[in-house]
Amino acid sequence: MATLLLLWALTGGGLSSTVMMLIWLPDPPPDIAGRFLTTLIAGVVGGIAGGYLVRGGSASMDPLPGLFAAAGAGAILSAVVALLTAKRTR
């Protein structure tokens, strides 16, 4: 189970980094460290939550449904956090 938790966390965290780069490119915000960590943590938490919700009650040995759920939940949660913490330029 620990291996699956790590896999879900890495999947959600990796997608959150991708979402962060797509939203904030070409000019990253000046306080990139705080926003990056917030978005990364949201992706990791979303990945673990999504993977656990789909795979938690299932006794099957197939890890793919949990992995896809981790990817989706991590991307959605990190995108929401990235958009909520973005500052307006005007």
ABEGO torsion letter per residue (X at the ends): XAAAAAAAAAAAAAAAAAAAAAAAOABBBABAAAAAAAAAAAAAAAAAAAAAAAAAABABABAAAAAAAAAAAAAAAAAAAAAAABBBAX
